């Protein structure tokens, strides 16, 4: 267990450790058990894991990840099977979070209610994003501390209910960082680019960066995209620049994250931005 403790000591400085149940030996979990969070687990090499019956990728060294969507229910069942065939199950309690309401006015109406002539384009781009989400990267960069991809005032928070030009829309699945157009955006952690497009209808400049096992950063509204699909990037490497492309009211970076179908709050991995301003108006 010494190696396990050493590895976990480097994981997710902002995420609290969760004491794994005593009846599941050789298991450690790290991360908040709440809606919109990512949890990092480590078992012994050769272990297998499932969440609510769905198999989880487990690395050769026993590291794995799972996440809870914004609207996840109050519980999830984690099962671990060890190489000797012994199995253990535990019911995880998922804490609810309260979500803000954010009103955004002044958007061009075509981004609130897309005109019919744009629907085919939107459908094509949806297929591109679906295909990118299906790509799987085996590395475990997600288990190392993240950094902010850009700094500035926080103009939008994860999970808030968005009201565009007075019309309720889907929640906001990310954190918005206001910064001047052209401000460099860096990789918050190493990963492989699974999608890189300069002109998406809603997102504008868009990059998907898979940090392993489907734990993926989403960068939106970029004025410049400096990476290509399939490219490996290191943490801190410039991947593009802040902009106001797509559905946006001003220059900022939208940083979202997902794991499989679950939308994840990036702040639960990176921690608060020490020099960020308080929540301000604006965003995408």
Residue, then its C-alpha position, 0 to 999 in steps of 0.5 A: x500500500x506504500x506505492x498506492x499512498x505515494x501515487x495518491x498524494x500527487x492526485x488532485x490537490x483540490x479534491x478531498x480524499x474519500x475513505x474507501x469502505x473498510x470491507x474493500x481492501x487495497x482500494x483508495x478513492x479521491x475526489x468529492x462524492x457529489x454531482x458534477x465531480x470526477x473521482x479517481x480510484x486506485x486498486x491493485x494491478x489486475x483489478x476490475x471495476x464497474x459502476x452501476x454495472x458498467x465496466x470501468x477501464x482500469x490501468x495496469x497499475x490499478x488507476x481508474x476514474x468515474x464521474x457523476x453528472x450534474x443531475x446524477x441521483x443520490x447514489x451509485x454502486x461501485x464494484x471491485x473484483x480482484x485478480x484472485x476472484x474476490x469481489x466487493x460492492x459498495x453503495x456510494x452516496x452522491x451529495x446534491x449541489x445547488x445551481x445558480x440561474x444566469x441570464x444572458x441577453x444580447x445574443x444574436x437570435x440565430x444562436x438562441x433559435x437557429x434558423x432552418x438553414x443552419x440545422x443541417x450544419x448543426x447536425x453534422x457538427x453534432x456527429x463530429x462531436x459524438x465521434x470524438x467522444x467515442x475515442x478512448x485514450x489509455x493513458x492516465x494523465x487525469x490522475x495528476x494535478x490540473x492547472x488553469x488553461x487561462x486566468x481572469x475573472x470567472x464569468x460563468x460557473x458550472x451547472x447554472x441554468x442559462x436563460x438566453x434572451x429571456x428563453x430558458x435553455x440547457x444548463x451551462x456545462x463548464x466554467x467561463x474565464x473572461x480574458x482578452x482575445x488572443x490570450x493564450x490557452x494552455x493544456x490543463x493537463x497532458x492529453x491527446x486531441x480528439x477534436x480540433x475545429x476552428x469554426x463550429x456553429x455554437x462553440x466557435x473554435x473548439x478543442x477536445x483534449x482527452x486526458x485518458x479513459x475518456x476524461x476530456x477537457x472541452x475548450x470553446x469560443x477560441x479565436x485560434x486553434x493551434x493543435x490538430x486531431x490526434x496530436x499529443x500535448x503536454x501540460x502547459x503547452x499552448x493549444x490556442x487563444x481566447x476569443x468570442x466565436x460561436x455563441x458568445x457575448x464577449x471574449x472568454x474561454x469556456x472550459x468544460x469537462x466530461x467523462x463518458x456521458x457525464x458533465x464534470x465541473x473542472x473546478x472540482x479538479x483544479x481548485x479555485x483560481x487564486x487571482x480570479x475575480x468574483x462572479x461577473x456578468x457575461x459568458x457564453 
